[in-house]
Amino acid sequence: MNHKDEIKNLIKIFETKGSSYNLEGMQRYGIRFKKAYGVNIPVLRAMAKKYKPNHKLALELWETEIHECMILAFLIDNLDEVTKSQMQKWVNQFASWDICDGCCSNLFDKTPYAYEKAIEWSASKKEFVKRAGFTIMATLSVHNKKADDEFFMEFFPIIEREANDDRNFVKKAVNWALRSIGKRNSELFKEAIKVANRIEKQESKSAKWIAKDALREFKSKKEIMRNKI
């Protein structure tokens, strides 16, 4: 069976497993799409197991611009075949936070180019490209177990620099990166608190929100750590 026929079959499955209720829920949560069927993520993950890894099918699924197909694309892609040019093409097509976060946390942050792209995209003027940069920072702090502290320390000046971006999907990703890196270990935790305190002194509303939300979580974590001692 060729990929076009495979995609047609997948769409038939989407039609049976999707629901208008799910579509309404997606819209309530700010998920944007050109075409979608309302299929739940657990269902898509189960479907992906049949196909991965499959780079060529992933590329064709992405091109459909169907929400569920795009999710399957980053779930089944072959990590060894992902290129910088593909990453750049896909990130420029991000139009919804869930596609952005899902692609970054399931695929992009596992590539050899993750660090480079996190730095590059964090300076973008495009909302979801910039979000992708900070999403990768956040997910690397969880998924990259071998990286040393200096690897993540490099992200702090960028987080501080971009904390004044008041676009909702950007500021939430900046906040996510700060909190995630801070929770990685005690040394990064101490530095993240210092960064948050400096960010709080910035004039912008977004910076103050990012800092206060992070400091609130750090305070809670500190109490938990104190009680464990």
N, CA, C and O of each residue as an XYZ file, in Angstrom:
916
protein
N       0.850     -1.203      0.000
C       0.000      0.000      0.000
C       0.884      1.251      0.000
O       1.799      1.374      0.814
N       0.595      2.185     -0.933
C       1.397      3.405     -0.959
C       0.921      4.372      0.122
O      -0.118      4.161      0.747
N       1.688      5.424      0.330
C       1.405      6.336      1.428
C       0.090      7.098      1.249
O      -0.602      7.385      2.226
N      -0.245      7.417      0.025
C      -1.507      8.142     -0.206
C      -2.703      7.290      0.220
O      -3.642      7.785      0.843
N      -2.653      6.005     -0.126
C      -3.739      5.098      0.278
C      -3.745      4.923      1.798
O      -4.804      4.839      2.421
N      -2.543      4.869      2.384
C      -2.440      4.728      3.835
C      -3.053      5.934      4.535
O      -3.748      5.790      5.540
N      -2.799      7.098      4.010
C      -3.351      8.320      4.608
C      -4.867      8.351      4.464
O      -5.573      8.782      5.376
N      -5.360      7.900      3.334
C      -6.821      7.829      3.138
C      -7.450      6.900      4.176
O      -8.506      7.203      4.732
N      -6.800      5.776      4.430
C      -7.304      4.840      5.431
C      -7.273      5.451      6.828
O      -8.193      5.255      7.623
N      -6.216      6.186      7.116
C      -6.106      6.848      8.416
C      -7.233      7.863      8.604
O      -7.812      7.970      9.686
N      -7.532      8.593      7.556
C      -8.603      9.596      7.646
C      -9.953      8.917      7.908
O     -10.787      9.449      8.640
N     -10.159      7.755      7.317
C     -11.396      7.008      7.581
C     -11.489      6.626      9.058
O     -12.560      6.672      9.663
N     -10.334      6.247      9.625
C     -10.311      5.911     11.054
C     -10.587      7.152     11.891
O     -11.319      7.085     12.879
N     -10.007      8.284     11.501
C     -10.260      9.542     12.218
C     -11.753      9.871     12.230
O     -12.288     10.351     13.230
N     -12.405      9.607     11.117
C     -13.830      9.917     10.999
C     -14.660      9.093     11.977
O     -15.694      9.553     12.461
N     -14.210      7.888     12.262
C     -14.981      7.028     13.173
C     -14.609      7.284     14.641
O     -15.441      7.124     15.533
N     -13.358      7.680     14.882
C     -12.891      7.834     16.264
C     -12.951      9.278     16.770
O     -12.812      9.521     17.968
N     -13.153     10.215     15.878
C     -13.253     11.614     16.288
C     -14.643     11.969     16.774
O     -15.576     11.173     16.662
N     -14.774     13.179     17.317
C     -16.097     13.612     17.785
C     -16.191     15.125     17.789
O     -15.197     15.827     17.980
N     -17.398     15.613     17.576
C     -17.623     17.064     17.603
C     -17.402     17.611     19.006
O     -16.993     18.760     19.174
N     -17.672     16.787     20.011
C     -17.447     17.204     21.402
C     -15.964     17.501     21.629
O     -15.607     18.502     22.250
N     -15.110     16.617     21.117
C     -13.674     16.840     21.251
C     -13.226     18.082     20.490
O     -12.368     18.827     20.964
N     -13.794     18.303     19.331
C     -13.453     19.486     18.538
C     -13.805     20.770     19.284
O     -13.046     21.738     19.279
N     -14.955     20.757     19.917
C     -15.360     21.925     20.704
C     -14.407     22.144     21.869
O     -14.058     23.278     22.195
N     -13.987     21.035     22.499
C     -13.041     21.132     23.604
C     -11.697     21.678     23.146
O     -11.080     22.476     23.850
N     -11.242     21.258     21.982
C      -9.984     21.762     21.425
C     -10.050     23.267     21.224
O      -9.097     23.984     21.528
N     -11.162     23.736     20.718
C     -11.317     25.171     20.478
C     -11.365     25.951     21.785
O     -10.854     27.068     21.867
N     -11.977     25.362     22.805
C     -12.034     26.036     24.109
C     -10.642     26.195     24.702
O     -10.369     27.172     25.401
N      -9.767     25.244     24.427
C      -8.407     25.293     24.956
C      -7.430     26.019     24.027
O      -6.216     25.938     24.210
N      -7.959     26.716     23.047
C      -7.115     27.536     22.187
C      -6.330     26.765     21.150
O      -5.334     27.267     20.629
N      -6.764     25.544     20.839
C      -6.088     24.749     19.815
C      -6.637     25.164     18.449
O      -7.842     25.114     18.201
N      -5.736     25.567     17.588
C      -6.126     26.046     16.266
C      -5.858     24.967     15.220
O      -4.902     24.200     15.334
N      -6.711     24.920     14.205
C      -6.518     23.912     13.152
C      -7.273     24.314     11.896
O      -8.294     25.000     11.950
N      -6.738     23.865     10.754
C      -7.440     24.065      9.488
C      -8.497     22.985      9.299
O      -9.623     23.251      8.878
N      -8.097     21.757      9.625
C      -8.995     20.617      9.518
C      -8.662     19.647     10.629
O      -7.494     19.323     10.845
N      -9.683     19.179     11.341
C      -9.466     18.221     12.423
C     -10.710     17.369     12.598
O     -11.801     17.741     12.166
N     -10.527     16.200     13.249
C     -11.632     15.276     13.458
C     -11.969     15.089     14.935
O     -12.992     14.492     15.272
N     -11.113     15.597     15.810
C     -11.383     15.467     17.241
C     -11.027     14.106     17.790
O     -11.771     13.545     18.594
N      -9.889     13.563     17.363
C      -9.423     12.270     17.871
C      -8.528     12.508     19.088
O      -7.656     13.376     19.056
N      -8.738     11.751     20.144
C      -7.956     11.912     21.369
C      -6.492     11.517     21.166
O      -6.180     10.640     20.360
N      -5.604     12.174     21.906
C      -4.168     11.897     21.815
C      -3.829     10.439     22.151
O      -3.021      9.842     21.440
N      -4.415      9.828     23.214
C      -4.097      8.416     23.486
C      -4.413      7.507     22.302
O      -3.697      6.537     22.051
N      -5.472      7.816     21.582
C      -5.829      7.019     20.402
C      -4.770      7.181     19.322
O      -4.366      6.209     18.685
N      -4.323      8.424     19.121
C      -3.301      8.692     18.105
C      -1.973      8.028     18.476
O      -1.270      7.518     17.604
N      -1.631      8.033     19.755
C      -0.389      7.381     20.197
C      -0.456      5.876     19.946
O       0.527      5.256     19.540
N      -1.603      5.316     20.190
C      -1.770      3.881     19.943
C      -1.662      3.576     18.447
O      -1.065      2.572     18.058
N      -2.230      4.430     17.621
C      -2.160      4.253     16.175
C      -0.722      4.385     15.677
O      -0.303      3.673     14.764
N       0.026      5.303     16.285
C       1.401      5.584     15.846
C       2.302      4.364     15.988
O       3.242      4.197     15.211
N       2.027      3.516     16.964
C       2.872      2.347     17.212
C       2.955      1.430     15.994
O       3.951      0.733     15.799
N       1.923      1.437     15.193
C       1.877      0.567     14.016
C       2.827      1.049     12.918
O       3.291      0.262     12.093
N       3.108      2.354     12.921
C       3.825      2.944     11.792
C       5.269      3.365     12.075
O       6.069      3.452     11.143
N       5.615      3.621     13.311
C       6.940      4.189     13.557
C       8.032      3.126     13.580
O       7.781      1.983     13.964
N       9.260      3.504     13.162
C       9.592      4.803     12.579
C       9.360      4.798     11.064
O       9.650      3.806     10.395
N       8.848      5.886     10.533
C       8.579      5.972      9.094
C       8.706      7.432      8.662
O       7.751      8.204      8.748
N       9.881      7.790      8.205
C      10.178      9.183      7.874
C       9.370      9.683      6.671
O       8.804     10.776      6.701
N       9.327      8.881      5.629
C       8.631      9.319      4.411
C       7.138      9.510      4.650
O       6.547     10.479      4.174
N       6.535      8.589      5.383
C       5.117      8.728      5.696
C       4.895      9.946      6.586
O       3.907     10.663      6.426
N       5.806     10.181      7.518
C       5.693     11.347      8.399
C       5.669     12.635      7.591
O       4.855     13.521      7.853
N       6.559     12.743      6.610
C       6.613     13.952      5.777
C       5.304     14.147      5.012
O       4.817     15.271      4.889
N       4.742     13.068      4.503
C       3.495     13.175      3.742
C       2.308     13.470      4.654
O       1.409     14.225      4.283
N       2.305     12.887      5.825
C       1.236     13.185      6.786
C       1.244     14.676      7.146
O       0.194     15.314      7.215
N       2.431     15.212      7.370
C       2.544     16.631      7.749
C       1.969     17.537      6.663
O       1.308     18.534      6.957
N       2.227     17.183      5.419
C       1.801     18.029      4.301
C       0.288     18.116      4.157
O      -0.209     19.038      3.510
N      -0.449     17.193      4.733
C      -1.915     17.249      4.623
C      -2.505     18.442      5.370
O      -3.582     18.929      5.025
N      -1.788     18.910      6.403
C      -2.244     19.989      7.297
C      -3.491     19.605      8.099
O      -4.158     20.464      8.676
N      -3.795     18.312      8.127
C      -4.865     17.800      8.982
C      -4.290     17.618     10.378
O      -3.217     17.034     10.538
N      -4.990     18.110     11.381
C      -4.457     18.166     12.736
C      -3.952     16.805     13.217
O      -2.827     16.692     13.704
N      -4.773     15.791     13.079
C      -4.391     14.454     13.546
C      -3.223     13.886     12.738
O      -2.375     13.185     13.290
N      -3.174     14.178     11.448
C      -2.070     13.710     10.616
C      -0.752     14.347     11.045
O       0.289     13.689     11.056
N      -0.802     15.622     11.395
C       0.406     16.319     11.823
C       0.916     15.752     13.153
O       2.123     15.645     13.368
N      -0.008     15.395     14.029
C       0.398     14.773     15.292
C       1.030     13.409     15.025
O       2.082     13.093     15.581
N       0.402     12.611     14.188
C       0.983     11.316     13.836
C       2.365     11.488     13.208
O       3.259     10.672     13.432
N       2.533     12.545     12.427
C       3.814     12.782     11.748
C       4.962     12.874     12.734
O       5.992     12.223     12.562
N       4.781     13.697     13.785
C       5.902     13.814     14.722
C       5.995     12.625     15.683
O       7.024     12.433     16.330
N       4.938     11.837     15.779
C       4.992     10.634     16.616
C       5.694      9.476     15.921
O       6.293      8.632     16.587
N       5.631      9.422     14.588
C       6.193      8.262     13.873
C       7.511      8.563     13.167
O       8.175      7.638     12.698
N       7.903      9.815     13.081
C       9.102     10.150     12.309
C      10.332      9.423     12.843
O      10.441      9.132     14.034
N      11.242      9.144     11.937
C      12.498      8.483     12.282
C      13.513      9.550     12.678
O      13.950     10.342     11.842
N      13.876      9.566     13.930
C      14.766     10.584     14.468
C      16.064     10.700     13.675
O      16.584     11.801     13.492
N      16.585      9.581     13.210
C      17.863      9.576     12.497
C      17.791     10.253     11.135
O      18.821     10.587     10.550
N      16.580     10.455     10.628
C      16.428     11.053      9.301
C      15.932     12.502      9.351
O      15.798     13.148      8.311
N      15.667     13.002     10.530
C      15.205     14.391     10.659
C      16.362     15.332     10.358
O      17.467     15.152     10.868
N      16.104     16.329      9.533
C      17.138     17.288      9.132
C      16.824     18.681      9.672
O      15.704     18.969     10.094
N      17.839     19.530      9.646
C      17.637     20.924     10.060
C      16.613     21.616      9.163
O      15.771     22.377      9.640
N      16.692     21.350      7.877
C      15.758     22.005      6.949
C      14.324     21.562      7.203
O      13.397     22.365      7.097
N      14.135     20.287      7.536
C      12.791     19.812      7.886
C      12.292     20.510      9.140
O      11.145     20.956      9.190
N      13.146     20.607     10.152
C      12.754     21.272     11.393
C      12.357     22.716     11.135
O      11.375     23.209     11.691
N      13.128     23.392     10.286
C      12.825     24.790      9.991
C      11.503     24.930      9.246
O      10.715     25.835      9.518
N      11.275     24.026      8.312
C      10.023     24.050      7.554
C       8.828     23.812      8.474
O       7.832     24.533      8.416
N       8.941     22.802      9.316
C       7.824     22.467     10.195
C       7.558     23.573     11.215
O       6.407     23.939     11.452
N       8.621     24.103     11.815
C       8.407     25.124     12.850
C       7.729     26.360     12.262
O       6.940     27.020     12.939
N       8.033     26.671     11.017
C       7.396     27.826     10.379
C       5.926     27.588     10.069
O       5.185     28.521      9.757
N       5.512     26.327     10.160
C       4.103     25.988      9.915
C       3.319     25.782     11.208
O       2.117     25.519     11.168
N       3.988     25.900     12.351
C       3.270     25.790     13.617
C       2.233     26.910     13.705
O       2.549     28.080     13.492
N       0.998     26.537     14.020
C      -0.064     27.539     14.167
C      -0.905     27.276     15.405
O      -1.917     27.941     15.628
N      -0.486     26.302     16.213
C      -1.228     25.950     17.419
C      -0.242     25.482     18.476
O       0.758     24.832     18.172
N      -0.542     25.825     19.727
C       0.392     25.493     20.804
C       0.573     23.990     20.975
O       1.661     23.539     21.333
N      -0.477     23.207     20.723
C      -0.359     21.764     20.962
C       0.530     21.076     19.930
O       1.273     20.151     20.258
N       0.446     21.533     18.676
C       1.331     20.996     17.649
C       2.771     21.408     17.952
O       3.694     20.601     17.840
N       2.948     22.653     18.333
C       4.269     23.165     18.703
C       4.867     22.339     19.835
O       5.972     21.811     19.711
N       4.146     22.233     20.917
C       4.674     21.546     22.100
C       4.854     20.054     21.850
O       5.843     19.461     22.281
N       3.898     19.452     21.155
C       3.986     18.019     20.878
C       5.160     17.675     19.982
O       5.872     16.702     20.231
N       5.364     18.464     18.945
C       6.457     18.210     18.019
C       7.806     18.435     18.700
O       8.742     17.660     18.508
N       7.898     19.494     19.491
C       9.157     19.795     20.175
C       9.504     18.743     21.231
O      10.666     18.363     21.376
N       8.503     18.283     21.957
C       8.773     17.362     23.075
C       8.839     15.900     22.658
O       9.397     15.079     23.386
N       8.287     15.564     21.513
C       8.331     14.176     21.045
C       9.391     13.929     19.977
O       9.786     12.787     19.741
N       9.852     15.002     19.331
C      10.770     14.815     18.211
C      11.947     15.787     18.238
O      13.097     15.358     18.328
N      11.676     17.084     18.162
C      12.751     18.053     17.979
C      13.774     18.052     19.113
O      14.971     18.197     18.864
N      13.316     17.889     20.354
C      14.265     17.965     21.471
C      15.168     16.735     21.562
O      16.093     16.701     22.374
N      14.902     15.733     20.735
C      15.729     14.523     20.730
C      16.736     14.519     19.581
O      17.543     13.597     19.464
N      16.690     15.541     18.738
C      17.616     15.627     17.612
C      18.956     16.203     18.073
O      19.028     16.815     19.138
N      20.015     16.016     17.284
C      21.314     16.613     17.622
C      21.303     18.143     17.504
O      22.242     18.818     17.926
N      20.230     18.668     16.925
C      20.162     20.108     16.664
C      19.323     20.863     17.701
O      19.084     22.062     17.559
N      18.886     20.161     18.730
C      17.939     20.744     19.686
C      18.480     22.004     20.350
O      17.800     23.029     20.386
N      19.680     21.932     20.866
C      20.276     23.087     21.561
C      20.403     24.276     20.609
O      20.027     25.399     20.945
N      20.934     24.014     19.429
C      21.125     25.063     18.427
C      19.796     25.740     18.072
O      19.714     26.966     18.001
N      18.769     24.933     17.851
C      17.473     25.483     17.454
C      16.781     26.197     18.604
O      16.070     27.177     18.383
N      16.976     25.725     19.819
C      16.403     26.423     20.977
C      16.946     27.849     21.046
O      16.193     28.799     21.259
N      18.251     27.990     20.865
C      18.881     29.305     20.883
C      18.383     30.157     19.720
O      17.978     31.305     19.908
N      18.415     29.595     18.540
C      18.032     30.335     17.328
C      16.572     30.782     17.376
O      16.265     31.953     17.151
N      15.692     29.852     17.669
C      14.265     30.166     17.606
C      13.808     31.087     18.737
O      12.802     31.783     18.600
N      14.529     31.096     19.838
C      14.132     31.950     20.967
C      14.173     33.436     20.621
O      13.569     34.257     21.311
N      14.884     33.774     19.558
C      14.993     35.175     19.138
C      14.059     35.509     17.975
O      14.092     36.623     17.453
N      13.234     34.556     17.573
C      12.351     34.775     16.424
C      11.242     35.779     16.730
O      10.811     35.916     17.874
N      10.794     36.470     15.700
C       9.659     37.379     15.843
C       8.331     36.639     15.676
O       7.273     37.175     16.010
N       8.386     35.403     15.157
C       7.170     34.613     14.959
C       6.774     33.947     16.271
O       7.600     33.320     16.935
N       5.511     34.088     16.634
C       5.043     33.646     17.943
C       5.335     32.177     18.221
O       5.898     31.851     19.266
N       4.966     31.294     17.314
C       5.106     29.869     17.598
C       6.521     29.350     17.337
O       6.915     28.322     17.888
N       7.274     30.047     16.512
C       8.688     29.691     16.354
C       9.406     30.008     17.664
O      10.208     29.216     18.158
N       9.103     31.174     18.208
C       9.724     31.577     19.473
C       9.287     30.652     20.601
O      10.105     30.258     21.431
N       8.015     30.307     20.637
C       7.544     29.366     21.652
C       8.299     28.044     21.532
O       8.668     27.437     22.537
N       8.525     27.608     20.297
C       9.228     26.340     20.086
C      10.614     26.366     20.719
O      11.049     25.375     21.306
N      11.308     27.494     20.603
C      12.630     27.603     21.204
C      12.600     27.369     22.696
O      13.427     26.631     23.232
N      11.649     27.995     23.372
C      11.566     27.861     24.827
C      10.962     26.521     25.245
O      11.286     25.996     26.310
N      10.095     25.978     24.413
C       9.558     24.642     24.696
C      10.677     23.605     24.673
O      10.715     22.710     25.518
N      11.581     23.722     23.713
C      12.712     22.802     23.656
C      13.587     22.956     24.891
O      14.055     21.958     25.440
N      13.817     24.193     25.339
C      14.588     24.402     26.570
C      13.935     23.674     27.737
O      14.607     23.003     28.520
N      12.618     23.813     27.843
C      11.880     23.200     28.950
C      11.940     21.685     28.885
O      12.169     21.030     29.902
N      11.739     21.123     27.712
C      11.685     19.665     27.600
C      13.070     19.028     27.640
O      13.217     17.888     28.080
N      14.088     19.758     27.183
C      15.454     19.252     27.318
C      15.815     19.059     28.789
O      16.530     18.122     29.144
N      15.318     19.948     29.633
C      15.649     19.851     31.061
C      15.097     18.573     31.683
O      15.591     18.111     32.712
N      14.086     18.015     31.064
C      13.486     16.761     31.546
C      14.068     15.554     30.816
O      14.360     14.533     31.439
N      14.237     15.665     29.514
C      14.595     14.504     28.702
C      16.097     14.264     28.560
O      16.531     13.124     28.390
N      16.886     15.331     28.628
C      18.332     15.161     28.446
C      19.000     14.926     29.794
O      19.383     15.873     30.481
N      19.135     13.676     30.159
C      19.659     13.308     31.481
C      21.177     13.483     31.581
O      21.714     13.594     32.684
N      21.865     13.507     30.448
C      23.324     13.519     30.473
C      23.925     14.926     30.471
O      25.095     15.092     30.814
N      23.153     15.926     30.094
C      23.694     17.283     29.975
C      24.103     17.824     31.345
O      23.438     17.572     32.349
N      25.209     18.571     31.369
C      25.652     19.138     32.639
C      24.960     20.478     32.899
O      24.228     20.982     32.048
N      25.198     21.039     34.068
C      24.517     22.274     34.456
C      24.828     23.433     33.522
O      23.959     24.260     33.245
N      26.054     23.498     33.040
C      26.457     24.610     32.175
C      25.620     24.655     30.908
O      25.326     25.728     30.382
N      25.240     23.485     30.426
C      24.376     23.378     29.245
C      23.103     24.190     29.455
O      22.669     24.913     28.558
N      22.502     24.073     30.647
C      21.252     24.765     30.938
C      21.473     26.196     31.422
O      20.609     27.055     31.242
N      22.623     26.452     32.033
C      22.942     27.820     32.455
C      22.939     28.772     31.264
O      22.621     29.954     31.401
N      23.297     28.243     30.091
C      23.331     29.064     28.883
C      21.949     29.605     28.517
O      21.836     30.616     27.825
N      20.912     28.934     28.981
C      19.553     29.369     28.643
C      19.068     30.528     29.512
O      18.197     31.288     29.090
N      19.607     30.672     30.697
C      19.100     31.688     31.625
C      19.175     33.122     31.084
O      18.197     33.857     31.216
N      20.288     33.550     30.484
C      20.315     34.916     29.943
C      19.277     35.146     28.851
O      18.749     36.248     28.707
N      18.988     34.092     28.081
C      17.988     34.201     27.016
C      16.595     34.329     27.621
O      15.786     35.140     27.171
N      16.324     33.529     28.636
C      15.038     33.610     29.341
C      14.839     35.016     29.912
O      13.760     35.600     29.807
N      15.886     35.533     30.504
C      15.823     36.875     31.091
C      15.606     37.932     30.011
O      14.830     38.870     30.191
N      16.292     37.769     28.903
C      16.189     38.734     27.800
C      14.800     38.767     27.180
O      14.309     39.835     26.814
N      14.163     37.605     27.058
C      12.892     37.518     26.337
C      11.664     37.561     27.253
O      10.540     37.377     26.785
N      11.864     37.797     28.526
C      10.739     37.788     29.474
C       9.760     38.934     29.247
O       8.660     38.925     29.800
N      10.144     39.914     28.444
C       9.249     41.061     28.214
C       8.298     40.864     27.038
O       7.538     41.772     26.701
N       8.331     39.697     26.415
C       7.409     39.413     25.305
C       6.039     39.103     25.890
O       5.870     38.115     26.605
N       5.057     39.953     25.583
C       3.749     39.816     26.236
C       2.770     38.915     25.487
O       1.616     38.787     25.896
N       3.211     38.293     24.403
C       2.310     37.375     23.693
C       2.089     36.135     24.554
O       3.038     35.549     25.074
N       0.844     35.750     24.694
C       0.458     34.723     25.658
C       1.232     33.420     25.487
O       1.746     32.871     26.462
N       1.316     32.927     24.262
C       1.964     31.631     24.053
C       3.479     31.710     24.193
O       4.140     30.695     24.411
N       4.022     32.900     24.070
C       5.458     33.070     24.278
C       5.773     33.159     25.762
O       6.634     32.437     26.265
N       5.077     34.044     26.458
C       5.406     34.244     27.879
C       5.186     32.969     28.693
O       5.918     32.708     29.648
N       4.185     32.180     28.320
C       3.962     30.923     29.036
C       5.095     29.930     28.783
O       5.451     29.152     29.668
N       5.659     29.957     27.576
C       6.777     29.062     27.278
C       8.054     29.526     27.970
O       8.842     28.699     28.427
N       8.268     30.835     28.052
C       9.424     31.371     28.774
C       9.337     30.962     30.243
O      10.323     30.532     30.842
N       8.162     31.102     30.799
C       7.911     30.702     32.183
C       8.143     29.202     32.383
O       8.735     28.778     33.375
N       7.670     28.421     31.434
C       7.829     26.960     31.478
C       9.304     26.581     31.474
O       9.733     25.722     32.243
N      10.076     27.224     30.608
C      11.511     26.938     30.540
C      12.210     27.276     31.854
O      13.021     26.495     32.351
N      11.896     28.433     32.407
C      12.511     28.857     33.667
C      12.193     27.872     34.789
O      13.090     27.461     35.526
N      10.930     27.493     34.921
C      10.515     26.588     35.990
C      11.119     25.198     35.807
O      11.576     24.583     36.771
N      11.119     24.708     34.574
C      11.615     23.350     34.319
C      13.106     23.228     34.583
O      13.558     22.261     35.195
N      13.864     24.206     34.122
C      15.308     24.167     34.357
C      15.598     24.284     35.849
O      16.478     23.602     36.373
N      14.848     25.160     36.533
C      15.044     25.345     37.966
C      14.766     24.103     38.788
O      15.328     23.926     39.868
N      13.905     23.251     38.280
C      13.548     22.038     39.022
C      14.473     20.860     38.721
O      14.288     19.772     39.266
N      15.465     21.071     37.858
C      16.329     19.958     37.457
C      17.221     19.488     38.600
O      17.352     18.285     38.828
N      17.833     20.421     39.319
C      18.668     20.059     40.469
C      18.872     21.284     41.359
O      18.412     22.377     41.027
N      19.552     21.106     42.473
C      19.662     22.177     43.463
C      20.453     23.382     42.965
O      20.107     24.519     43.285
N      21.509     23.150     42.187
C      22.311     24.272     41.692
C      21.535     25.116     40.690
O      21.565     26.345     40.745
N      20.851     24.456     39.787
C      20.040     25.181     38.811
C      18.841     25.840     39.491
O      18.377     26.896     39.063
N      18.353     25.215     40.541
C      17.251     25.779     41.328
C      17.662     27.124     41.922
O      16.912     28.097     41.838
N      18.836     27.180     42.515
C      19.328     28.427     43.114
C      19.491     29.517     42.054
O      19.128     30.672     42.276
N      20.032     29.138     40.917
C      20.254     30.121     39.854
C      18.933     30.594     39.256
O      18.787     31.769     38.921
N      17.980     29.688     39.123
C      16.672     30.051     38.571
C      15.960     31.062     39.461
O      15.277     31.958     38.964
N      16.115     30.921     40.764
C      15.516     31.887     41.695
C      16.143     33.264     41.493
O      15.437     34.273     41.499
N      17.454     33.311     41.315
C      18.129     34.587     41.076
C      17.631     35.230     39.773
O      17.381     36.434     39.711
N      17.498     34.405     38.752
C      17.019     34.892     37.457
C      15.590     35.418     37.582
O      15.269     36.484     37.058
N      14.740     34.671     38.274
C      13.349     35.091     38.467
C      13.270     36.412     39.232
O      12.444     37.267     38.914
N      14.117     36.575     40.226
C      14.130     37.832     40.991
C      14.543     39.013     40.125
O      14.009     40.111     40.281
N      15.484     38.799     39.217
C      15.892     39.872     38.310
C      14.793     40.181     37.300
O      14.532     41.340     36.979
N      14.152     39.119     36.805
C      13.059     39.313     35.843
C      11.922     40.106     36.476
O      11.306     40.946     35.821
N      11.647     39.842     37.744
C      10.549     40.532     38.437
C      10.770     42.046     38.487
O       9.814     42.811     38.612
N      12.019     42.472     38.391
C      12.320     43.905     38.449
C      12.152     44.600     37.105
O      12.211     45.827     37.026
N      11.943     43.818     36.044
C      11.693     44.428     34.743
C      10.342     45.141     34.747
O       9.474     44.843     35.568
N      10.178     46.073     33.832
C       8.979     46.916     33.830
C       7.755     46.251     33.199
O       6.621     46.605     33.521
N       7.979     45.295     32.308
C       6.850     44.750     31.563
C       5.963     43.848     32.427
O       6.425     43.196     33.363
N       4.678     43.836     32.079
C       3.714     43.006     32.800
C       4.026     41.523     32.606
O       3.885     40.724     33.532
N       4.447     41.166     31.402
C       4.736     39.755     31.135
C       5.906     39.266     31.984
O       5.880     38.149     32.501
N       6.926     40.100     32.124
C       8.091     39.715     32.938
C       7.686     39.503     34.388
O       8.094     38.531     35.023
N       6.886     40.414     34.900
C       6.449     40.296     36.295
C       5.595     39.049     36.494
O       5.702     38.378     37.521
N       4.751     38.738     35.517
C       3.926     37.525     35.621
C       4.808     36.277     35.597
O       4.636     35.377     36.419
N       5.754     36.223     34.651
C       6.664     35.081     34.541
C       7.404     34.851     35.853
O       7.496     33.727     36.348
N       7.929     35.945     36.404
C       8.723     35.841     37.641
C       7.876     35.404     38.823
O       8.260     34.499     39.564
N       6.730     36.039     39.004
C       5.892     35.724     40.163
C       5.383     34.294     40.119
O       5.340     33.608     41.141
N       4.999     33.849     38.930
C       4.503     32.478     38.809
C       5.623     31.475     39.091
O       5.402     30.472     39.771
N       6.821     31.742     38.572
C       7.945     30.842     38.816
C       8.349     30.849     40.287
O       8.589     29.795     40.876
N       8.422     32.039     40.875
C       8.831     32.139     42.278
C       7.825     31.458     43.202
O       8.201     30.891     44.228
N       6.559     31.516     42.838
C       5.527     30.845     43.625
C       5.770     29.336     43.619
O       5.669     28.677     44.653
N       6.087     28.807     42.457
C       6.351     27.364     42.366
C       7.661     27.004     43.062
O       7.753     25.970     43.723
N       8.666     27.853     42.914
C       9.952     27.589     43.568
C       9.812     27.614     45.090
O      10.442     26.826     45.796
N       8.989     28.517     45.577
C       8.762     28.581     47.025
C       8.120     27.298     47.518
O       8.493     26.773     48.567
N       7.150     26.791     46.759
C       6.488     25.547     47.117
C       7.486     24.390     47.110
O       7.472     23.541     48.000
N       8.363     24.367     46.085
C       9.367     23.308     45.992
C      10.346     23.409     47.155
O      10.777     22.392     47.698
N      10.692     24.625     47.533
C      11.628     24.821     48.639
C      11.036     24.285     49.929
O      11.742     23.670     50.728
N       9.755     24.512     50.139
C       9.086     24.011     51.341
C       9.093     22.486     51.358
O       9.295     21.870     52.405
N       8.875     21.891     50.208
C       8.867     20.433     50.107
C      10.254     19.876     50.424
O      10.393     18.892     51.150
N      11.286     20.533     49.858
C      12.661     20.096     50.097
C      13.027     20.239     51.573
O      13.702     19.374     52.132
N      12.586     21.326     52.205
C      12.890     21.575     53.610
C      12.252     20.502     54.486
O      12.858     20.038     55.452
N      11.035     20.114     54.146
C      10.318     19.110     54.941
C      10.903     17.717     54.797
O      10.696     16.854     55.650
N      11.636     17.502     53.709
C      12.244     16.195     53.501
C      13.528     16.029     54.281
O      13.966     14.908     54.541
N      14.130     17.142     54.654
C      15.409     17.092     55.381
C      15.217     16.659     56.826
O      16.188     16.565     57.577
